[in-house]
Amino acid sequence: MGVVDRLADLSIENISLQLVKARVRAYGCASGELYGRIWALFYRYKSIGGFEYVSDLFIGPRPGLPFQTYPGDSGTLWLLE
């Protein structure tokens, strides 16, 4: 995986659609090294007092690369490349 850089502090002020199509990497306990791409943001699931909440990202395969996860990969931490 290499060296992990600092954490990104995402909020409604700095998150953008530029995350869509971003390349990501992970290491699954069962699958080993994984390569993917962010395909969609499920951006808003709740709005309370002017705060918007990001609920999820949809991570799928990169074009031309295999993508398969296995039972045992839950909790895998995906990192932006």
C-alpha positions in Angstrom: 0.0 0.0 0.0 2.8 2.4 0.7 2.8 5.3 3.1 -0.6 6.6 4.2 -0.9 10.4 4.0 -2.9 12.7 6.3 -6.7 12.2 6.7 -9.0 14.3 4.6 -11.4 16.4 6.6 -14.5 16.4 4.3 -17.4 18.7 4.9 -20.1 20.5 3.0 -17.6 23.3 2.4 -14.9 21.3 0.6 -16.5 18.1 -0.8 -17.1 18.2 -4.5 -18.0 16.0 -7.4 -14.3 15.7 -8.2 -14.3 12.6 -6.0 -16.4 10.8 -8.7 -14.0 8.8 -10.8 -11.2 9.2 -8.3 -8.9 6.1 -8.1 -8.8 4.3 -4.8 -6.8 1.4 -3.3 -7.3 -1.0 -0.5 -6.1 -4.2 1.0 -8.8 -6.7 1.9 -8.2 -9.4 4.5 -9.6 -12.1 2.1 -9.0 -10.5 -1.3 -5.5 -8.9 -0.8 -4.7 -5.8 -2.9 -7.8 -4.1 -4.4 -8.0 -1.3 -7.0 -11.1 0.6 -7.6 -12.7 3.8 -8.6 -15.4 6.0 -6.9 -18.4 5.9 -9.3 -21.0 7.8 -7.2 -21.6 9.8 -4.1 -24.8 9.2 -2.1 -24.4 12.7 -0.9 -27.3 13.7 1.3 -29.2 11.4 3.6 -30.0 13.9 6.3 -30.1 17.7 6.8 -30.3 19.0 10.4 -29.8 22.7 11.3 -28.0 23.5 8.2 -25.6 20.5 8.3 -25.6 18.1 5.4 -24.4 14.5 5.9 -22.5 12.3 3.4 -23.7 8.7 3.8 -21.7 6.6 1.3 -19.5 6.3 -1.7 -20.1 3.7 -4.4 -16.8 2.0 -5.2 -16.5 -0.2 -8.3 -14.0 -1.5 -10.7 -11.5 0.5 -12.7 -11.9 0.0 -16.5 -9.7 -2.9 -17.6 -8.9 -4.2 -14.1 -10.7 -7.1 -12.3 -12.6 -6.2 -9.2 -13.9 -8.7 -6.7 -14.2 -8.7 -2.9 -14.8 -11.8 -0.8 -16.4 -12.5 2.6 -13.9 -11.3 5.1 -13.2 -8.0 3.4 -15.8 -6.0 5.4 -14.2 -3.1 7.2 -11.6 -2.7 4.4 -10.2 0.9 4.4 -10.2 2.4 0.9 -7.6 5.1 0.3 -7.4 7.8 -2.4 -4.4 7.3 -4.7 
